[in-house]
Amino acid sequence: MTTSGRKSRLLRLGAALTPLCFMAAACSGGGGDPADFPDDNIEVIVPFSAGGPTDTVTRMIAEPMAEELGVQVVVQNIEGAGGTVAAGEAAQADADGYTVLMHHIGMSTAPTLYPDLDFNPVEDFKTIGLVTEVPMTVIARKDLEPTTLEELTTYVTDNEDSVTLAHAGIGSASHLCGVLLQQAMGVEVQEVPYDGTGPAIADLVGGQVDFMCDQTTNTTTQITSGAVKGYAVTTTEPVESLPDLPTAAEAGLDELEVTVWHGLYVPSDTPDEVVEKLNSALQVALKDQGVIDQMGDLGTAPVAEDQATPDALTQKLESEIDAWSGVLSGITAE
Ligand code: MLT
């Protein structure tokens, strides 16, 4: 992409969405030879709403990455269709490293759920590395009667026709967890899709929807403050920041086990030299004490150094595409 190309893209996105520039200087365009990379600000696309869990994690690492790269890192939210709108746009971006995609487990479910997908998660991207793997929680509006997961299962079963499950669109993590939760409970309830679990949890707090699964990076504060009711975590081990919540297995739903891995991608023609520089910055960000502390407070942690690599993310992506194609067969977004 030319300098002016990047400038106009940022202006176009920035007008409608939620940009955040890290580092002091104003956002501006630029670009050039891979050897000089980066000589301009970098845009990280988040495929869900601002204020949600993917956005939160991205903004945590953006600042130390910006410091390491010596340019600004600008977060842009492009919502829609469970993250596939953003991934499709990112796949079409110039392969110069100045447009990076942050995406999660949804990158691996999209090929199964969206038969007309306009990008190939494996072929259209180069991987930079895994970022974090986040536990999920089962939560409900605070005035819902049940106080345990077992009671919630009974309540949802008894009110199957009227109860509502919020999620962030087909293929989002909250949708996947919602599918597994309904399978484990043996129910099919009315689903209410949002553009991200930022707005979904706002409606849960407001009592407009009944229950949902969401990542601890979005729910920890809401659970501990009592704004929503927490029932269980979806991990095999308890989550330190939510010591009062049992695992779903302990609470009687042993089929409900899922974590949400996040990774960074660039278009497939991006030069390896650029990928290496982005990867080095990611490695630095994941060792940043501020990032470690913020993630820890929200129930997660940076991945280990050997996971924050292109190979580890490629392996994860490919194995999860296979795994989810079985679990989700028969479900499509169209
Ligand atoms: C978000 O950032 O809103 C989420 O990651 C949505 C989801 O996948 O459930």
py3Dmol code that shows the C-alpha trace and the ligand (Angstrom):
import py3Dmol

protein = """\
ATOM      1  CA  MET A   1       0.000   0.000   0.000  1.00  0.00           C
ATOM      2  CA  THR A   2       1.265   3.465  -0.797  1.00  0.00           C
ATOM      3  CA  THR A   3       1.637   6.092   1.875  1.00  0.00           C
ATOM      4  CA  SER A   4      -1.458   7.907   0.698  1.00  0.00           C
ATOM      5  CA  GLY A   5      -3.307   4.570   0.421  1.00  0.00           C
ATOM      6  CA  ARG A   6      -2.728   3.858   4.087  1.00  0.00           C
ATOM      7  CA  LYS A   7      -3.618   7.398   5.033  1.00  0.00           C
ATOM      8  CA  SER A   8      -6.966   7.272   3.297  1.00  0.00           C
ATOM      9  CA  ARG A   9      -7.746   3.835   4.718  1.00  0.00           C
ATOM     10  CA  LEU A  10      -7.103   5.075   8.241  1.00  0.00           C
ATOM     11  CA  LEU A  11      -9.170   8.192   7.683  1.00  0.00           C
ATOM     12  CA  ARG A  12     -12.022   6.147   6.251  1.00  0.00           C
ATOM     13  CA  LEU A  13     -11.980   3.647   9.131  1.00  0.00           C
ATOM     14  CA  GLY A  14     -11.227   6.239  11.757  1.00  0.00           C
ATOM     15  CA  ALA A  15     -14.273   8.312  10.872  1.00  0.00           C
ATOM     16  CA  ALA A  16     -16.686   5.474  11.521  1.00  0.00           C
ATOM     17  CA  LEU A  17     -14.954   3.355  14.126  1.00  0.00           C
ATOM     18  CA  THR A  18     -12.936   3.639  17.289  1.00  0.00           C
ATOM     19  CA  PRO A  19      -9.276   4.400  16.685  1.00  0.00           C
ATOM     20  CA  LEU A  20      -6.781   4.590  19.496  1.00  0.00           C
ATOM     21  CA  CYS A  21      -3.238   5.735  18.834  1.00  0.00           C
ATOM     22  CA  PHE A  22      -0.546   4.652  21.234  1.00  0.00           C
ATOM     23  CA  MET A  23       2.515   6.869  21.572  1.00  0.00           C
ATOM     24  CA  ALA A  24       2.355  10.590  21.743  1.00  0.00           C
ATOM     25  CA  ALA A  25       2.424  11.732  18.118  1.00  0.00           C
ATOM     26  CA  ALA A  26      -0.710  12.059  15.976  1.00  0.00           C
ATOM     27  CA  CYS A  27      -1.695   9.232  13.606  1.00  0.00           C
ATOM     28  CA  SER A  28      -0.326   9.589  10.090  1.00  0.00           C
ATOM     29  CA  GLY A  29       0.494   7.522   6.999  1.00  0.00           C
ATOM     30  CA  GLY A  30       3.839   6.380   5.527  1.00  0.00           C
ATOM     31  CA  GLY A  31       5.578   3.208   4.336  1.00  0.00           C
ATOM     32  CA  GLY A  32       8.206   1.654   2.039  1.00  0.00           C
ATOM     33  CA  ASP A  33      10.966  -0.956   1.886  1.00  0.00           C
ATOM     34  CA  PRO A  34      10.606  -4.013   4.210  1.00  0.00           C
ATOM     35  CA  ALA A  35      14.117  -3.312   5.457  1.00  0.00           C
ATOM     36  CA  ASP A  36      12.872   0.026   6.809  1.00  0.00           C
ATOM     37  CA  PHE A  37       9.745  -1.482   8.358  1.00  0.00           C
ATOM     38  CA  PRO A  38       8.111   0.055  10.209  1.00  0.00           C
ATOM     39  CA  ASP A  39       8.377   3.681   9.214  1.00  0.00           C
ATOM     40  CA  ASP A  40       4.707   4.446   9.729  1.00  0.00           C
ATOM     41  CA  ASN A  41       1.881   3.676  12.096  1.00  0.00           C
ATOM     42  CA  ILE A  42       0.456   0.140  12.079  1.00  0.00           C
ATOM     43  CA  GLU A  43      -3.239  -0.611  12.095  1.00  0.00           C
ATOM     44  CA  VAL A  44      -4.454  -3.625  14.084  1.00  0.00           C
ATOM     45  CA  ILE A  45      -7.941  -4.693  13.055  1.00  0.00           C
ATOM     46  CA  VAL A  46     -10.154  -6.099  15.805  1.00  0.00           C
ATOM     47  CA  PRO A  47     -13.107  -8.034  14.370  1.00  0.00           C
ATOM     48  CA  PHE A  48     -15.556  -7.187  17.181  1.00  0.00           C
ATOM     49  CA  SER A  49     -16.876  -4.125  19.010  1.00  0.00           C
ATOM     50  CA  ALA A  50     -14.741  -1.741  21.018  1.00  0.00           C
ATOM     51  CA  GLY A  51     -14.760  -2.487  24.730  1.00  0.00           C
ATOM     52  CA  GLY A  52     -15.185  -6.254  24.269  1.00  0.00           C
ATOM     53  CA  PRO A  53     -12.691  -8.997  25.137  1.00  0.00           C
ATOM     54  CA  THR A  54     -10.766  -9.076  21.833  1.00  0.00           C
ATOM     55  CA  ASP A  55     -10.494  -5.313  21.853  1.00  0.00           C
ATOM     56  CA  THR A  56      -9.324  -5.361  25.484  1.00  0.00           C
ATOM     57  CA  VAL A  57      -6.510  -7.827  24.829  1.00  0.00           C
ATOM     58  CA  THR A  58      -5.457  -6.019  21.643  1.00  0.00           C
ATOM     59  CA  ARG A  59      -5.217  -2.664  23.399  1.00  0.00           C
ATOM     60  CA  MET A  60      -3.159  -4.291  26.174  1.00  0.00           C
ATOM     61  CA  ILE A  61      -0.451  -5.407  23.755  1.00  0.00           C
ATOM     62  CA  ALA A  62      -0.685  -2.442  21.353  1.00  0.00           C
ATOM     63  CA  GLU A  63       1.192  -0.051  23.597  1.00  0.00           C
ATOM     64  CA  PRO A  64       4.296  -2.180  24.280  1.00  0.00           C
ATOM     65  CA  MET A  65       4.352  -3.273  20.624  1.00  0.00           C
ATOM     66  CA  ALA A  66       4.266   0.388  19.593  1.00  0.00           C
ATOM     67  CA  GLU A  67       7.134   1.189  21.941  1.00  0.00           C
ATOM     68  CA  GLU A  68       9.185  -1.698  20.571  1.00  0.00           C
ATOM     69  CA  LEU A  69       8.482  -0.858  16.925  1.00  0.00           C
ATOM     70  CA  GLY A  70       8.949   2.873  17.389  1.00  0.00           C
ATOM     71  CA  VAL A  71       5.696   3.752  15.610  1.00  0.00           C
ATOM     72  CA  GLN A  72       2.100   4.109  16.617  1.00  0.00           C
ATOM     73  CA  VAL A  73      -0.185   1.081  16.758  1.00  0.00           C
ATOM     74  CA  VAL A  74      -3.746   2.018  15.930  1.00  0.00           C
ATOM     75  CA  VAL A  75      -6.608  -0.282  16.927  1.00  0.00           C
ATOM     76  CA  GLN A  76      -9.576  -0.348  14.538  1.00  0.00           C
ATOM     77  CA  ASN A  77     -12.812  -2.219  15.232  1.00  0.00           C
ATOM     78  CA  ILE A  78     -14.534  -3.700  12.179  1.00  0.00           C
ATOM     79  CA  GLU A  79     -17.576  -5.623  13.367  1.00  0.00           C
ATOM     80  CA  GLY A  80     -19.856  -8.082  11.661  1.00  0.00           C
ATOM     81  CA  ALA A  81     -20.648 -11.708  10.874  1.00  0.00           C
ATOM     82  CA  GLY A  82     -18.756 -13.243  13.784  1.00  0.00           C
ATOM     83  CA  GLY A  83     -15.490 -11.559  12.815  1.00  0.00           C
ATOM     84  CA  THR A  84     -15.536 -12.638   9.170  1.00  0.00           C
ATOM     85  CA  VAL A  85     -16.116  -9.124   7.781  1.00  0.00           C
ATOM     86  CA  ALA A  86     -12.881  -7.912   9.383  1.00  0.00           C
ATOM     87  CA  ALA A  87     -10.901 -11.001   8.388  1.00  0.00           C
ATOM     88  CA  GLY A  88     -12.098 -10.626   4.785  1.00  0.00           C
ATOM     89  CA  GLU A  89     -10.959  -6.992   4.759  1.00  0.00           C
ATOM     90  CA  ALA A  90      -7.624  -7.837   6.346  1.00  0.00           C
ATOM     91  CA  ALA A  91      -7.007 -10.571   3.760  1.00  0.00           C
ATOM     92  CA  GLN A  92      -7.405  -7.936   1.017  1.00  0.00           C
ATOM     93  CA  ALA A  93      -5.138  -5.358   2.672  1.00  0.00           C
ATOM     94  CA  ASP A  94      -1.735  -4.522   1.224  1.00  0.00           C
ATOM     95  CA  ALA A  95       0.800  -7.132   2.293  1.00  0.00           C
ATOM     96  CA  ASP A  96       3.263  -4.677   3.809  1.00  0.00           C
ATOM     97  CA  GLY A  97       2.787  -5.301   7.538  1.00  0.00           C
ATOM     98  CA  TYR A  98       0.938  -2.071   8.164  1.00  0.00           C
ATOM     99  CA  THR A  99      -2.398  -3.869   8.443  1.00  0.00           C
ATOM    100  CA  VAL A 100      -2.462  -6.619  11.068  1.00  0.00           C
ATOM    101  CA  LEU A 101      -5.470  -8.713  12.061  1.00  0.00           C
ATOM    102  CA  MET A 102      -6.119  -9.793  15.637  1.00  0.00           C
ATOM    103  CA  HIS A 103      -8.509 -12.715  15.599  1.00  0.00           C
ATOM    104  CA  HIS A 104      -9.450 -15.559  17.868  1.00  0.00           C
ATOM    105  CA  ILE A 105     -10.853 -19.075  17.729  1.00  0.00           C
ATOM    106  CA  GLY A 106     -13.422 -17.741  15.233  1.00  0.00           C
ATOM    107  CA  MET A 107     -10.733 -17.841  12.544  1.00  0.00           C
ATOM    108  CA  SER A 108     -10.892 -21.641  12.768  1.00  0.00           C
ATOM    109  CA  THR A 109     -14.672 -22.016  12.832  1.00  0.00           C
ATOM    110  CA  ALA A 110     -15.409 -19.642   9.951  1.00  0.00           C
ATOM    111  CA  PRO A 111     -14.728 -22.185   7.150  1.00  0.00           C
ATOM    112  CA  THR A 112     -17.339 -24.545   8.625  1.00  0.00           C
ATOM    113  CA  LEU A 113     -19.929 -21.940   9.558  1.00  0.00           C
ATOM    114  CA  TYR A 114     -19.685 -19.662   6.503  1.00  0.00           C
ATOM    115  CA  PRO A 115     -19.902 -21.683   3.267  1.00  0.00           C
ATOM    116  CA  ASP A 116     -19.464 -18.489   1.175  1.00  0.00           C
ATOM    117  CA  LEU A 117     -16.484 -17.183   3.112  1.00  0.00           C
ATOM    118  CA  ASP A 118     -14.498 -14.700   0.992  1.00  0.00           C
ATOM    119  CA  PHE A 119     -11.118 -15.577   2.503  1.00  0.00           C
ATOM    120  CA  ASN A 120      -9.141 -18.682   3.392  1.00  0.00           C
ATOM    121  CA  PRO A 121      -7.776 -18.443   6.948  1.00  0.00           C
ATOM    122  CA  VAL A 122      -4.731 -20.579   6.137  1.00  0.00           C
ATOM    123  CA  GLU A 123      -3.894 -19.564   2.569  1.00  0.00           C
ATOM    124  CA  ASP A 124      -4.676 -15.847   2.696  1.00  0.00           C
ATOM    125  CA  PHE A 125      -2.650 -15.031   5.817  1.00  0.00           C
ATOM    126  CA  LYS A 126       0.787 -15.383   7.352  1.00  0.00           C
ATOM    127  CA  THR A 127       0.717 -15.971  11.091  1.00  0.00           C
ATOM    128  CA  ILE A 128       2.662 -13.816  13.546  1.00  0.00           C
ATOM    129  CA  GLY A 129       1.975 -15.691  16.770  1.00  0.00           C
ATOM    130  CA  LEU A 130      -0.482 -16.685  19.466  1.00  0.00           C
ATOM    131  CA  VAL A 131      -1.194 -14.000  22.059  1.00  0.00           C
ATOM    132  CA  THR A 132      -3.288 -15.485  24.857  1.00  0.00           C
ATOM    133  CA  GLU A 133      -5.763 -18.263  25.612  1.00  0.00           C
ATOM    134  CA  VAL A 134      -8.727 -16.994  27.606  1.00  0.00           C
ATOM    135  CA  PRO A 135     -11.124 -19.024  29.809  1.00  0.00           C
ATOM    136  CA  MET A 136     -14.836 -18.460  29.395  1.00  0.00           C
ATOM    137  CA  THR A 137     -17.551 -18.097  32.011  1.00  0.00           C
ATOM    138  CA  VAL A 138     -21.241 -18.910  32.107  1.00  0.00           C
ATOM    139  CA  ILE A 139     -23.062 -15.795  33.289  1.00  0.00           C
ATOM    140  CA  ALA A 140     -26.613 -14.482  33.596  1.00  0.00           C
ATOM    141  CA  ARG A 141     -28.442 -11.284  34.392  1.00  0.00           C
ATOM    142  CA  LYS A 142     -28.107 -10.634  38.094  1.00  0.00           C
ATOM    143  CA  ASP A 143     -31.802 -11.060  38.912  1.00  0.00           C
ATOM    144  CA  LEU A 144     -32.160 -14.462  37.282  1.00  0.00           C
ATOM    145  CA  GLU A 145     -33.262 -16.850  40.048  1.00  0.00           C
ATOM    146  CA  PRO A 146     -30.773 -19.751  39.722  1.00  0.00           C
ATOM    147  CA  THR A 147     -27.661 -19.518  41.857  1.00  0.00           C
ATOM    148  CA  THR A 148     -25.838 -22.637  40.633  1.00  0.00           C
ATOM    149  CA  LEU A 149     -25.143 -24.068  37.180  1.00  0.00           C
ATOM    150  CA  GLU A 150     -27.362 -27.034  38.015  1.00  0.00           C
ATOM    151  CA  GLU A 151     -30.239 -24.702  38.893  1.00  0.00           C
ATOM    152  CA  LEU A 152     -29.543 -22.679  35.750  1.00  0.00           C
ATOM    153  CA  THR A 153     -29.822 -25.856  33.652  1.00  0.00           C
ATOM    154  CA  THR A 154     -33.199 -26.647  35.243  1.00  0.00           C
ATOM    155  CA  TYR A 155     -34.382 -23.062  34.773  1.00  0.00           C
ATOM    156  CA  VAL A 156     -33.322 -22.925  31.120  1.00  0.00           C
ATOM    157  CA  THR A 157     -34.904 -26.325  30.458  1.00  0.00           C
ATOM    158  CA  ASP A 158     -38.183 -25.245  32.084  1.00  0.00           C
ATOM    159  CA  ASN A 159     -38.204 -21.931  30.194  1.00  0.00           C
ATOM    160  CA  GLU A 160     -36.704 -23.107  26.916  1.00  0.00           C
ATOM    161  CA  ASP A 161     -39.223 -21.200  24.791  1.00  0.00           C
ATOM    162  CA  SER A 162     -38.716 -17.826  26.418  1.00  0.00           C
ATOM    163  CA  VAL A 163     -35.154 -17.698  27.729  1.00  0.00           C
ATOM    164  CA  THR A 164     -32.588 -15.755  25.633  1.00  0.00           C
ATOM    165  CA  LEU A 165     -28.892 -16.434  25.064  1.00  0.00           C
ATOM    166  CA  ALA A 166     -26.711 -13.503  23.950  1.00  0.00           C
ATOM    167  CA  HIS A 167     -23.633 -13.944  21.771  1.00  0.00           C
ATOM    168  CA  ALA A 168     -21.403 -12.011  19.398  1.00  0.00           C
ATOM    169  CA  GLY A 169     -22.598 -13.533  16.128  1.00  0.00           C
ATOM    170  CA  ILE A 170     -22.271 -16.919  14.443  1.00  0.00           C
ATOM    171  CA  GLY A 171     -18.715 -18.162  14.852  1.00  0.00           C
ATOM    172  CA  SER A 172     -17.839 -15.857  17.728  1.00  0.00           C
ATOM    173  CA  ALA A 173     -16.432 -17.422  20.871  1.00  0.00           C
ATOM    174  CA  SER A 174     -19.600 -16.683  22.799  1.00  0.00           C
ATOM    175  CA  HIS A 175     -21.630 -18.367  20.064  1.00  0.00           C
ATOM    176  CA  LEU A 176     -19.414 -21.473  20.129  1.00  0.00           C
ATOM    177  CA  CYS A 177     -19.560 -21.683  23.887  1.00  0.00           C
ATOM    178  CA  GLY A 178     -23.314 -21.082  23.683  1.00  0.00           C
ATOM    179  CA  VAL A 179     -23.656 -24.008  21.253  1.00  0.00           C
ATOM    180  CA  LEU A 180     -21.670 -26.262  23.605  1.00  0.00           C
ATOM    181  CA  LEU A 181     -23.619 -25.028  26.620  1.00  0.00           C
ATOM    182  CA  GLN A 182     -26.971 -25.725  24.953  1.00  0.00           C
ATOM    183  CA  GLN A 183     -25.747 -29.161  23.856  1.00  0.00           C
ATOM    184  CA  ALA A 184     -24.604 -29.908  27.413  1.00  0.00           C
ATOM    185  CA  MET A 185     -27.907 -28.682  28.869  1.00  0.00           C
ATOM    186  CA  GLY A 186     -29.928 -30.501  26.201  1.00  0.00           C
ATOM    187  CA  VAL A 187     -31.830 -27.354  25.136  1.00  0.00           C
ATOM    188  CA  GLU A 188     -32.242 -25.064  22.123  1.00  0.00           C
ATOM    189  CA  VAL A 189     -33.054 -21.531  23.179  1.00  0.00           C
ATOM    190  CA  GLN A 190     -33.566 -18.256  21.376  1.00  0.00           C
ATOM    191  CA  GLU A 191     -30.203 -16.672  20.501  1.00  0.00           C
ATOM    192  CA  VAL A 192     -29.657 -12.901  20.373  1.00  0.00           C
ATOM    193  CA  PRO A 193     -26.628 -11.927  18.248  1.00  0.00           C
ATOM    194  CA  TYR A 194     -24.588  -8.746  18.812  1.00  0.00           C
ATOM    195  CA  ASP A 195     -21.498  -7.312  17.087  1.00  0.00           C
ATOM    196  CA  GLY A 196     -19.385  -8.212  20.091  1.00  0.00           C
ATOM    197  CA  THR A 197     -19.793  -9.214  23.694  1.00  0.00           C
ATOM    198  CA  GLY A 198     -19.061  -5.630  24.771  1.00  0.00           C
ATOM    199  CA  PRO A 199     -22.604  -4.601  23.782  1.00  0.00           C
ATOM    200  CA  ALA A 200     -23.977  -8.051  24.678  1.00  0.00           C
ATOM    201  CA  ILE A 201     -22.804  -7.865  28.274  1.00  0.00           C
ATOM    202  CA  ALA A 202     -24.137  -4.301  28.521  1.00  0.00           C
ATOM    203  CA  ASP A 203     -27.577  -5.677  27.667  1.00  0.00           C
ATOM    204  CA  LEU A 204     -27.111  -8.558  30.107  1.00  0.00           C
ATOM    205  CA  VAL A 205     -26.295  -6.064  32.855  1.00  0.00           C
ATOM    206  CA  GLY A 206     -29.383  -4.092  31.791  1.00  0.00           C
ATOM    207  CA  GLY A 207     -31.539  -7.238  31.967  1.00  0.00           C
ATOM    208  CA  GLN A 208     -32.515  -7.256  28.257  1.00  0.00           C
ATOM    209  CA  VAL A 209     -31.157 -10.802  27.748  1.00  0.00           C
ATOM    210  CA  ASP A 210     -30.945 -13.737  30.146  1.00  0.00           C
ATOM    211  CA  PHE A 211     -27.639 -15.538  29.928  1.00  0.00           C
ATOM    212  CA  MET A 212     -24.474 -16.056  27.901  1.00  0.00           C
ATOM    213  CA  CYS A 213     -20.962 -17.467  27.798  1.00  0.00           C
ATOM    214  CA  ASP A 214     -18.190 -14.918  27.610  1.00  0.00           C
ATOM    215  CA  GLN A 215     -14.461 -14.572  28.120  1.00  0.00           C
ATOM    216  CA  THR A 216     -13.077 -13.716  31.552  1.00  0.00           C
ATOM    217  CA  THR A 217     -11.434 -10.666  29.977  1.00  0.00           C
ATOM    218  CA  ASN A 218     -14.954  -9.249  29.633  1.00  0.00           C
ATOM    219  CA  THR A 219     -16.721 -10.811  32.615  1.00  0.00           C
ATOM    220  CA  THR A 220     -14.346 -10.778  35.600  1.00  0.00           C
ATOM    221  CA  THR A 221     -15.147  -7.232  36.686  1.00  0.00           C
ATOM    222  CA  GLN A 222     -18.859  -7.677  36.043  1.00  0.00           C
ATOM    223  CA  ILE A 223     -18.988 -10.904  38.075  1.00  0.00           C
ATOM    224  CA  THR A 224     -16.926  -9.626  40.998  1.00  0.00           C
ATOM    225  CA  SER A 225     -18.908  -6.381  41.173  1.00  0.00           C
ATOM    226  CA  GLY A 226     -22.204  -8.302  41.129  1.00  0.00           C
ATOM    227  CA  ALA A 227     -23.384  -6.671  37.892  1.00  0.00           C
ATOM    228  CA  VAL A 228     -23.970 -10.174  36.483  1.00  0.00           C
ATOM    229  CA  LYS A 229     -24.257 -13.632  38.063  1.00  0.00           C
ATOM    230  CA  GLY A 230     -21.352 -16.010  37.429  1.00  0.00           C
ATOM    231  CA  TYR A 231     -21.972 -19.769  37.431  1.00  0.00           C
ATOM    232  CA  ALA A 232     -18.859 -21.563  36.188  1.00  0.00           C
ATOM    233  CA  VAL A 233     -15.637 -21.328  34.239  1.00  0.00           C
ATOM    234  CA  THR A 234     -15.156 -23.450  31.127  1.00  0.00           C
ATOM    235  CA  THR A 235     -11.627 -24.618  31.954  1.00  0.00           C
ATOM    236  CA  THR A 236     -10.426 -27.850  33.534  1.00  0.00           C
ATOM    237  CA  GLU A 237      -8.803 -25.886  36.391  1.00  0.00           C
ATOM    238  CA  PRO A 238     -10.364 -23.038  38.402  1.00  0.00           C
ATOM    239  CA  VAL A 239      -9.485 -19.474  37.353  1.00  0.00           C
ATOM    240  CA  GLU A 240      -7.444 -17.601  39.972  1.00  0.00           C
ATOM    241  CA  SER A 241      -9.176 -14.244  39.494  1.00  0.00           C
ATOM    242  CA  LEU A 242     -12.599 -15.885  39.953  1.00  0.00           C
ATOM    243  CA  PRO A 243     -11.986 -18.184  42.948  1.00  0.00           C
ATOM    244  CA  ASP A 244     -15.694 -18.553  43.777  1.00  0.00           C
ATOM    245  CA  LEU A 245     -16.611 -20.095  40.438  1.00  0.00           C
ATOM    246  CA  PRO A 246     -16.444 -23.885  39.989  1.00  0.00           C
ATOM    247  CA  THR A 247     -15.387 -25.404  36.700  1.00  0.00           C
ATOM    248  CA  ALA A 248     -18.312 -26.442  34.498  1.00  0.00           C
ATOM    249  CA  ALA A 249     -17.312 -30.083  35.089  1.00  0.00           C
ATOM    250  CA  GLU A 250     -17.375 -29.601  38.871  1.00  0.00           C
ATOM    251  CA  ALA A 251     -20.771 -27.963  38.489  1.00  0.00           C
ATOM    252  CA  GLY A 252     -22.188 -30.880  36.509  1.00  0.00           C
ATOM    253  CA  LEU A 253     -21.589 -30.042  32.819  1.00  0.00           C
ATOM    254  CA  ASP A 254     -18.392 -31.886  31.992  1.00  0.00           C
ATOM    255  CA  GLU A 255     -18.911 -31.487  28.205  1.00  0.00           C
ATOM    256  CA  LEU A 256     -18.479 -27.729  28.538  1.00  0.00           C
ATOM    257  CA  GLU A 257     -14.769 -27.125  28.114  1.00  0.00           C
ATOM    258  CA  VAL A 258     -13.528 -24.344  25.841  1.00  0.00           C
ATOM    259  CA  THR A 259     -10.881 -21.622  25.861  1.00  0.00           C
ATOM    260  CA  VAL A 260     -10.460 -18.787  23.386  1.00  0.00           C
ATOM    261  CA  TRP A 261      -7.057 -18.497  21.720  1.00  0.00           C
ATOM    262  CA  HIS A 262      -6.114 -15.230  20.045  1.00  0.00           C
ATOM    263  CA  GLY A 263      -3.470 -14.611  17.409  1.00  0.00           C
ATOM    264  CA  LEU A 264      -2.077 -12.003  15.038  1.00  0.00           C
ATOM    265  CA  TYR A 265      -2.106 -12.334  11.227  1.00  0.00           C
ATOM    266  CA  VAL A 266      -0.965 -10.398   8.152  1.00  0.00           C
ATOM    267  CA  PRO A 267      -1.863 -10.933   4.487  1.00  0.00           C
ATOM    268  CA  SER A 268      -0.086 -13.924   2.971  1.00  0.00           C
ATOM    269  CA  ASP A 269       2.299 -11.982   0.700  1.00  0.00           C
ATOM    270  CA  THR A 270       3.791 -10.020   3.592  1.00  0.00           C
ATOM    271  CA  PRO A 271       7.630 -10.272   3.491  1.00  0.00           C
ATOM    272  CA  ASP A 272       9.136 -12.623   6.091  1.00  0.00           C
ATOM    273  CA  GLU A 273      11.384  -9.820   7.311  1.00  0.00           C
ATOM    274  CA  VAL A 274       8.288  -7.819   8.264  1.00  0.00           C
ATOM    275  CA  VAL A 275       6.651 -10.836   9.944  1.00  0.00           C
ATOM    276  CA  GLU A 276       9.823 -11.335  12.008  1.00  0.00           C
ATOM    277  CA  LYS A 277       9.788  -7.713  13.186  1.00  0.00           C
ATOM    278  CA  LEU A 278       6.118  -7.918  14.154  1.00  0.00           C
ATOM    279  CA  ASN A 279       6.785 -11.197  15.932  1.00  0.00           C
ATOM    280  CA  SER A 280       9.691  -9.697  17.908  1.00  0.00           C
ATOM    281  CA  ALA A 281       7.427  -6.849  19.023  1.00  0.00           C
ATOM    282  CA  LEU A 282       4.732  -9.345  20.050  1.00  0.00           C
ATOM    283  CA  GLN A 283       7.302 -11.312  22.062  1.00  0.00           C
ATOM    284  CA  VAL A 284       8.350  -8.135  23.869  1.00  0.00           C
ATOM    285  CA  ALA A 285       4.730  -7.143  24.565  1.00  0.00           C
ATOM    286  CA  LEU A 286       3.914 -10.549  26.046  1.00  0.00           C
ATOM    287  CA  LYS A 287       6.819 -10.225  28.512  1.00  0.00           C
ATOM    288  CA  ASP A 288       5.755  -6.741  29.582  1.00  0.00           C
ATOM    289  CA  GLN A 289       4.913  -6.786  33.297  1.00  0.00           C
ATOM    290  CA  GLY A 290       1.987  -4.414  32.780  1.00  0.00           C
ATOM    291  CA  VAL A 291       0.496  -6.778  30.185  1.00  0.00           C
ATOM    292  CA  ILE A 292       1.088  -9.818  32.410  1.00  0.00           C
ATOM    293  CA  ASP A 293      -0.600  -8.070  35.363  1.00  0.00           C
ATOM    294  CA  GLN A 294      -3.566  -6.764  33.366  1.00  0.00           C
ATOM    295  CA  MET A 295      -4.171 -10.167  31.805  1.00  0.00           C
ATOM    296  CA  GLY A 296      -3.783 -11.884  35.196  1.00  0.00           C
ATOM    297  CA  ASP A 297      -6.384  -9.593  36.754  1.00  0.00           C
ATOM    298  CA  LEU A 298      -8.804 -10.646  34.006  1.00  0.00           C
ATOM    299  CA  GLY A 299      -8.263 -14.388  34.310  1.00  0.00           C
ATOM    300  CA  THR A 300      -5.742 -14.986  31.564  1.00  0.00           C
ATOM    301  CA  ALA A 301      -2.016 -14.759  30.754  1.00  0.00           C
ATOM    302  CA  PRO A 302       0.243 -14.230  27.772  1.00  0.00           C
ATOM    303  CA  VAL A 303       1.143 -17.465  25.976  1.00  0.00           C
ATOM    304  CA  ALA A 304       4.626 -18.912  26.512  1.00  0.00           C
ATOM    305  CA  GLU A 305       7.421 -17.665  24.268  1.00  0.00           C
ATOM    306  CA  ASP A 306       7.376 -20.802  22.097  1.00  0.00           C
ATOM    307  CA  GLN A 307       3.662 -20.288  21.410  1.00  0.00           C
ATOM    308  CA  ALA A 308       3.997 -16.654  20.357  1.00  0.00           C
ATOM    309  CA  THR A 309       5.445 -17.823  17.043  1.00  0.00           C
ATOM    310  CA  PRO A 310       4.185 -18.135  13.464  1.00  0.00           C
ATOM    311  CA  ASP A 311       4.556 -21.940  13.536  1.00  0.00           C
ATOM    312  CA  ALA A 312       2.612 -22.355  16.776  1.00  0.00           C
ATOM    313  CA  LEU A 313      -0.279 -20.220  15.516  1.00  0.00           C
ATOM    314  CA  THR A 314      -0.328 -22.011  12.153  1.00  0.00           C
ATOM    315  CA  GLN A 315      -0.457 -25.383  13.908  1.00  0.00           C
ATOM    316  CA  LYS A 316      -3.188 -24.203  16.248  1.00  0.00           C
ATOM    317  CA  LEU A 317      -5.245 -22.747  13.400  1.00  0.00           C
ATOM    318  CA  GLU A 318      -5.003 -25.861  11.249  1.00  0.00           C
ATOM    319  CA  SER A 319      -5.770 -28.308  14.035  1.00  0.00           C
ATOM    320  CA  GLU A 320      -8.715 -26.217  15.288  1.00  0.00           C
ATOM    321  CA  ILE A 321     -10.189 -25.914  11.772  1.00  0.00           C
ATOM    322  CA  ASP A 322     -10.287 -29.726  11.725  1.00  0.00           C
ATOM    323  CA  ALA A 323     -11.629 -30.045  15.255  1.00  0.00           C
ATOM    324  CA  TRP A 324     -14.457 -27.523  14.868  1.00  0.00           C
ATOM    325  CA  SER A 325     -15.566 -28.817  11.478  1.00  0.00           C
ATOM    326  CA  GLY A 326     -16.774 -31.932  13.314  1.00  0.00           C
ATOM    327  CA  VAL A 327     -18.357 -30.201  16.298  1.00  0.00           C
ATOM    328  CA  LEU A 328     -20.171 -27.645  14.160  1.00  0.00           C
ATOM    329  CA  SER A 329     -21.223 -29.798  11.222  1.00  0.00           C
ATOM    330  CA  GLY A 330     -24.825 -29.010  10.334  1.00  0.00           C
ATOM    331  CA  ILE A 331     -24.646 -25.424  11.618  1.00  0.00           C
ATOM    332  CA  THR A 332     -24.209 -22.639   9.053  1.00  0.00           C
ATOM    333  CA  ALA A 333     -24.559 -18.888   9.193  1.00  0.00           C
ATOM    334  CA  GLU A 334     -26.590 -18.707   5.973  1.00  0.00           C
TER     335      GLU A 334
END
"""
ligand_1 = """\
9
MLT
C -15.494 -9.750 21.361
O -14.412 -9.212 21.349
O -16.563 -9.125 21.359
C -15.537 -11.241 21.468
O -14.342 -11.857 21.279
C -16.755 -11.817 20.961
C -16.829 -13.289 20.999
O -16.120 -13.905 20.216
O -17.620 -13.854 21.739
"""
view = py3Dmol.view(width=600, height=400)
view.addModel(protein, "pdb")
view.setStyle({"model": 0}, {"cartoon": {"style": "trace"}})
view.addModel(ligand_1, "xyz")
view.setStyle({"model": 1}, {"stick": {}})
view.zoomTo()
view.show()
